[in-house]
Amino acid sequence: MTDTARSSARPVTIEVLTAIGDIAAGEWDRLAHGPRENKNTRDFSALLAAIESPTPRLDSNPERPDSEDEQAESEHEAAESCHEEDEANPFISHAFLSALEESGSVGGKTGWTPLHLIARDAEGRAIGAVPAYAKSHSRGEYVFDHAFADAFARAGGRYYPKLQVSVPFTPATARKLLIAPEAEPDETRAALVGGLTSLRERIKASSVHATFLTEQDRGFLDESGFLLRTDQQFHFINRGYQTFEDFLTALASRKRKVLKRERREALANGITVEWVTGKDLTEAHWDAFFAFYIDTGNRKWGSPYLTRAFFSRINETMADKTLLVMARRDGRYIAGALNFIGQNALYGRNWGAIEHHPFLHFELCYYQAIDFALSRGLSRVEAGAQGEHKLARGYQPVKTWSAHRFADAGFQRAVAHYLDHERQEVDHMQAELETLTPFRRGPAAI
């Protein structure tokens, strides 16, 4: 499937690939990870999950300072919502996207049909790309639009299929408009956005949605008529810490004691923790972790997205970008957390356990992630979707972004009005959450 977009300069041909394997890994990764303009652009992050109701709400009882003295001690400057872009983001790599497809985690009857866009210049060179999928549902996106789908259906419309620009099952900010270093960036982005509009029309989709966007991508989509939506997630930000103890010194004294106690109690029953990455990862590790993943998935959302074959595939192609934090007791693994390693960030993704132990989830998913990130000199840990409970563990609220455009002009106006109010609520919630971080007043960098 091809289209040709002509500008005053030169033609750009848009192809639609029904499998990421239809483009060579090196050709795709040159777009995803190659050098590009404005290499020091800082990233306002993308969008996250859980706005199913019109008004976002805090967890029912986030941990708050217990006294006026502690309130003063816990005051902390608001975390910047902009972070540097991760130029080695593992999720937009050919290896990650192909692992999803080859393992059957997407495609087939999953409701995620790959329709990736490739922009080629007059010489046939790939100069731009967009990871995109036709969706027959709204699961696995972490930017909830069920209210939009319900409203559209009540008005007599057909919301699905929709066209989704994203990395499936991955609430992590990354570029989605992938541009070659030699390409004219705005011209190529315009061709890609035009290709998305043409594709939406061809598949009779109601809308185009792009999630977890960098500052540059969301700015261009905003100018192209998309509606911007905000939410937040929680990141650990390395403010010059070399060790976990350095991080602890930045906390209010009571919060510091709580973290130390949680770490002790998490390992009190003879539990040991291992970091497993690279060539040390084996199929036995993945067998154990998959059991944890399935158990948690079945209990929490009913149908885990990732197949067992996915984990074998990433072990073959990106083991050096993968970290398992595994807990062992009495000679067997009982819990684990999956992370991916970028150039300057650690991305927490999935967790599971077959035994319950107090604070073990916090230890494996949050504290061990901080430890590992500091050992590698990484600038942040992105702990995935949701979770105001992360605040008390040293993770700070960070704004995320998505962009949406609907074919129906009346519905576009209605959603625009809704999002105006929702953005205000998200800003209000973030301001409140920033007052609940456990840091001392004005912590200095180590």
C-alpha positions in Angstrom: 0.0 0.0 0.0 1.7 3.3 -1.1 0.8 6.9 -1.3 2.9 9.8 -2.7 3.0 13.1 -0.9 4.5 16.0 -2.9 6.0 19.1 -1.5 7.6 22.0 -3.1 10.9 20.2 -2.6 10.6 16.6 -3.6 8.2 13.6 -3.5 7.9 11.4 -0.5 6.3 8.0 -0.9 4.4 6.4 2.0 4.3 2.7 2.4 2.2 0.7 4.8 3.8 -2.5 6.2 1.7 -5.2 7.7 4.7 -6.7 9.5 7.8 -5.0 10.9 9.8 -7.8 9.4 9.1 -6.3 5.9 11.8 -3.7 6.6 15.3 -4.6 7.5 16.3 -4.2 11.2 19.2 -1.9 10.3 17.0 0.3 8.1 14.3 0.7 10.9 16.8 1.2 13.7 18.6 3.9 11.7 15.4 5.9 11.9 14.6 4.9 15.5 18.1 5.4 17.0 20.2 7.2 14.5 21.5 10.8 15.0 19.1 13.6 14.3 18.5 17.3 14.6 18.3 18.9 18.0 20.0 16.0 19.8 19.8 17.8 23.1 16.0 18.3 22.9 14.5 17.6 26.3 11.3 15.6 26.4 8.1 16.5 28.1 7.1 12.8 28.1 3.9 11.2 26.8 0.8 9.8 28.2 -0.2 7.4 30.8 -3.1 5.5 32.0 -6.3 5.4 34.0 -8.5 8.4 33.3 -11.6 6.3 32.8 -13.8 8.9 34.7 -14.2 12.5 33.6 -12.4 13.7 36.7 -9.0 12.1 37.6 -8.8 11.1 41.3 -6.1 10.4 43.7 -5.8 7.1 45.5 -8.1 7.1 48.4 -5.4 7.5 51.1 -2.0 8.6 49.7 0.7 8.8 52.4 0.8 12.3 53.8 3.0 14.0 56.3 1.8 13.4 59.9 2.8 16.7 61.4 3.4 20.3 60.5 7.1 19.8 61.1 7.2 16.9 58.7 5.1 18.8 56.2 7.8 21.5 56.2 10.6 19.0 56.0 9.0 17.2 53.1 8.5 20.3 50.9 10.3 19.8 47.7 10.7 21.6 44.4 8.3 20.2 41.8 9.9 17.6 39.5 10.4 18.9 36.0 8.0 17.2 33.6 10.7 17.3 30.9 13.4 14.7 30.7 16.0 14.2 28.1 15.0 11.9 25.3 16.4 8.4 25.5 18.2 7.9 22.2 18.5 4.2 22.8 14.9 3.7 23.8 14.5 -0.1 23.6 10.8 -0.1 22.8 11.0 1.5 19.4 13.7 -0.8 18.2 13.1 -3.3 15.5 14.0 -6.1 17.9 11.2 -5.2 20.4 8.5 -4.6 17.8 9.4 -7.8 15.9 9.4 -9.8 19.1 5.8 -8.7 19.7 4.7 -9.7 16.2 6.7 -12.9 15.9 5.5 -14.2 19.3 1.9 -13.6 18.4 1.5 -11.0 21.2 0.1 -8.7 18.5 -1.4 -9.5 15.1 -3.8 -12.3 14.4 -6.9 -12.2 16.7 -5.2 -10.0 19.3 -7.0 -6.8 18.1 -3.6 -5.2 17.3 -3.1 -5.3 13.5 0.3 -3.9 12.4 0.1 -1.1 9.9 3.5 0.6 10.1 4.2 3.6 7.9 7.5 4.1 6.1 8.3 7.3 4.2 10.8 6.9 1.3 12.5 9.6 -0.7 12.7 9.7 -4.5 15.7 7.3 -4.4 13.8 4.8 -2.3 15.7 5.4 0.9 13.7 5.1 4.2 13.6 8.6 5.7 10.8 8.3 8.2 8.6 5.7 10.0 5.7 5.4 12.4 4.8 2.3 14.5 1.0 2.0 14.0 -1.8 -0.5 14.5 -5.4 -0.9 13.6 -7.2 -1.6 16.9 -10.5 -3.4 17.4 -10.6 -2.5 21.2 -8.9 -0.1 23.6 -6.9 -2.6 25.8 -3.2 -2.5 26.3 -2.7 1.2 25.6 -2.6 2.7 29.1 -4.3 5.8 27.8 -7.9 5.0 28.5 -10.5 6.2 25.9 -13.4 3.9 26.9 -15.5 7.0 27.7 -14.9 8.3 24.1 -15.8 4.9 22.6 -19.0 4.7 24.7 -20.1 8.3 23.8 -19.4 7.7 20.1 -21.5 4.5 20.1 -24.4 6.1 22.0 -24.4 8.8 19.2 -24.8 6.0 16.6 -21.2 5.9 15.5 -18.7 3.0 15.1 -15.6 3.7 17.2 -13.6 0.7 16.1 -11.4 0.2 14.2 -9.2 3.0 15.3 -5.6 3.7 14.3 -3.2 3.6 17.1 0.4 5.1 17.0 2.1 3.4 19.9 4.3 0.6 21.2 1.8 -2.1 22.4 1.5 -2.7 26.1 4.2 -0.2 26.9 3.5 3.1 28.8 6.9 4.7 28.1 7.6 7.9 26.4 9.4 7.5 23.1 9.5 9.1 19.6 6.8 7.9 17.3 7.6 10.0 14.3 10.9 8.5 13.4 13.0 10.7 11.1 16.3 9.9 9.3 19.2 12.3 10.1 19.4 13.4 6.4 15.7 14.0 6.0 14.0 17.4 6.1 12.2 16.9 9.4 9.1 19.0 9.1 8.5 17.9 5.5 8.9 14.2 6.5 6.7 14.5 9.5 4.0 16.2 7.4 4.2 13.3 5.0 3.9 10.8 7.8 0.9 12.6 9.3 -0.7 12.8 5.9 -0.1 9.1 5.5 -1.9 8.4 8.9 -4.9 10.4 7.7 -5.0 8.5 4.4 -4.6 5.2 6.2 -7.4 6.1 8.6 -9.7 6.7 5.6 -8.7 3.5 3.9 -9.5 1.3 6.9 -12.6 3.3 7.8 -11.3 4.1 11.3 -13.0 6.6 13.5 -9.8 8.2 14.7 -6.0 8.4 15.1 -4.4 8.2 18.5 -0.7 8.7 19.3 0.4 7.9 22.9 3.4 8.6 25.1 4.8 11.4 23.0 8.0 13.3 23.2 7.9 17.1 23.3 8.8 17.4 19.6 6.3 14.9 18.4 3.4 16.3 20.4 4.3 19.8 19.3 4.1 18.8 15.6 0.9 16.8 16.1 -0.7 19.7 18.0 0.1 22.0 15.0 -1.4 19.3 12.7 -4.8 19.5 14.3 -4.5 16.7 16.9 -6.0 17.3 20.4 -3.5 17.0 23.3 -4.2 15.0 26.4 -2.2 14.8 29.6 -1.9 12.4 32.4 1.0 11.5 34.7 3.2 8.7 35.9 5.9 8.4 38.5 9.7 8.5 37.9 12.7 8.3 40.1 15.0 11.1 39.1 18.7 10.8 39.8 19.8 14.2 41.2 23.4 13.3 41.3 23.2 10.3 43.6 25.9 7.7 43.4 24.4 5.2 45.8 21.1 4.3 47.4 22.4 5.8 50.6 23.0 9.1 48.8 19.3 9.0 47.8 18.2 8.3 51.3 20.0 11.3 52.6 17.7 13.5 50.5 14.6 12.2 52.2 12.8 13.5 55.3 14.1 11.6 58.3 10.8 9.7 59.0 10.4 8.7 55.4 14.0 7.5 55.3 13.4 5.2 58.3 10.2 3.8 56.6 12.1 2.9 53.5 14.9 1.2 55.4 12.3 -0.8 57.4 10.5 -1.8 54.2 13.7 -3.0 52.6 14.6 -5.1 55.7 11.2 -6.7 56.1 11.0 -7.5 52.4 14.0 -9.8 52.7 13.3 -11.0 56.3 12.1 -14.5 55.3 15.4 -15.7 53.9 14.8 -14.0 50.5 17.7 -13.1 48.3 17.6 -10.9 45.2 19.5 -11.4 42.0 20.0 -9.1 39.0 20.0 -11.2 35.8 20.9 -9.6 32.5 22.7 -10.2 29.2 24.2 -13.6 28.6 23.3 -14.8 32.2 19.6 -14.9 31.2 18.4 -18.4 30.4 15.1 -20.0 29.4 14.8 -21.3 33.0 14.7 -17.6 34.2 12.0 -16.9 31.6 10.0 -20.0 32.6 10.0 -18.8 36.2 9.2 -15.2 35.3 6.4 -16.2 32.9 4.7 -18.1 35.8 4.8 -15.0 37.9 3.5 -12.9 35.0 0.6 -15.2 34.2 -0.4 -15.4 37.9 -0.5 -11.6 38.3 -2.2 -11.1 35.0 -4.9 -13.6 35.7 -5.6 -12.0 39.1 -5.5 -8.4 37.9 -6.8 -8.1 34.4 -7.8 -11.5 33.3 -5.9 -12.0 30.0 -2.1 -11.3 30.0 -1.0 -9.7 26.8 2.5 -11.2 26.2 3.0 -14.8 25.1 5.7 -17.1 26.5 7.4 -16.9 23.1 7.9 -13.1 23.4 10.3 -13.6 26.3 12.3 -16.2 24.4 12.5 -13.8 21.5 13.8 -10.8 23.5 16.3 -13.2 25.1 17.7 -13.9 21.7 17.7 -10.4 20.3 18.0 -7.9 23.2 19.2 -9.7 26.3 21.7 -6.9 27.0 18.8 -4.4 27.1 16.8 -6.6 29.5 17.0 -6.9 33.3 15.2 -9.4 35.5 15.2 -8.7 39.2 14.5 -12.1 40.7 13.7 -13.1 44.4 14.7 -16.5 45.6 13.7 -18.4 48.8 14.4 -22.0 49.8 16.2 -22.7 46.5 13.5 -21.5 44.1 12.5 -18.3 42.5 9.3 -16.8 44.0 9.0 -13.4 42.4 10.4 -11.2 39.7 10.3 -7.8 38.0 11.1 -7.2 34.3 12.9 -4.1 33.3 14.4 -2.7 30.0 17.6 -0.7 29.9 17.9 2.4 27.8 20.8 4.8 27.3 19.8 7.0 30.2 16.8 5.3 31.8 15.6 2.1 33.3 12.0 1.1 32.4 10.1 -1.0 34.8 7.5 -3.1 33.0 6.0 -6.3 34.5 6.1 -7.9 37.9 4.7 -11.1 39.5 5.0 -13.5 42.5 3.9 -16.9 43.6 4.4 -16.2 47.3 3.2 -13.1 49.2 5.8 -11.3 51.4 5.3 -7.8 52.9 7.0 -5.1 50.8 8.5 -7.5 48.3 6.8 -5.8 45.5 8.3 -2.4 46.6 11.7 -4.0 47.0 11.9 -5.7 43.5 10.1 -3.0 41.5 11.2 0.2 43.0 14.1 0.0 45.4 16.1 -2.6 43.4 15.4 -0.5 40.2 16.9 2.5 41.9 19.9 0.5 43.0 20.5 -0.8 39.5 20.0 2.6 37.8 22.5 4.2 40.2 25.0 1.4 39.6 24.7 2.1 35.8 24.7 5.9 36.1 21.2 6.1 34.6 19.4 9.4 35.1 15.9 8.1 35.9 13.7 5.1 36.5 10.3 5.0 34.8 8.1 2.8 36.9 5.2 2.3 34.4 1.6 3.2 34.7 -0.4 4.4 37.7 0.5 4.2 41.4 0.4 7.1 43.8 1.9 4.6 46.3 5.2 5.2 44.4 5.4 8.7 45.8 6.4 7.5 49.3 9.2 5.4 47.6 11.0 8.4 46.1 9.2 8.5 42.7 7.9 11.8 41.6 4.9 12.8 39.5 5.8 13.5 35.8 3.4 14.7 33.2 2.8 12.6 30.1 1.2 13.4 26.8 -0.9 11.9 24.0 -2.6 13.3 20.8 -5.9 12.4 19.3 -7.8 13.3 16.1 -11.3 12.2 15.2 -12.8 12.1 11.7 -16.1 13.4 12.9 -15.8 17.2 13.3 -18.6 17.4 15.9 -17.1 14.7 18.0 -13.6 16.3 17.7 -15.1 19.5 19.2 -16.8 17.6 22.0 -13.6 15.8 22.9 -11.6 19.1 22.8 -14.0 20.6 25.3 -13.7 17.5 27.6 -9.9 17.6 27.4 -9.7 21.3 28.3 -11.3 20.4 31.6 -9.3 17.2 32.0 -6.0 18.9 31.6 -6.9 21.3 34.4 -7.7 18.4 36.7 -4.5 16.7 35.8 -2.5 19.9 36.5 -4.3 20.2 39.9 -3.7 16.6 40.8 0.0 16.9 39.9 0.4 20.0 42.0 -1.1 18.2 45.0 1.0 15.1 44.5 4.2 17.2 44.3 3.5 18.3 47.9 3.5 14.6 49.1 7.0 13.6 47.9 9.2 12.3 50.8 12.1 14.7 50.2 13.6 17.2 52.5 13.2 20.8 51.7 15.3 21.8 48.7 17.5 18.7 48.6 20.9 19.5 47.1 22.5 17.3 44.5 25.2 15.0 45.8 
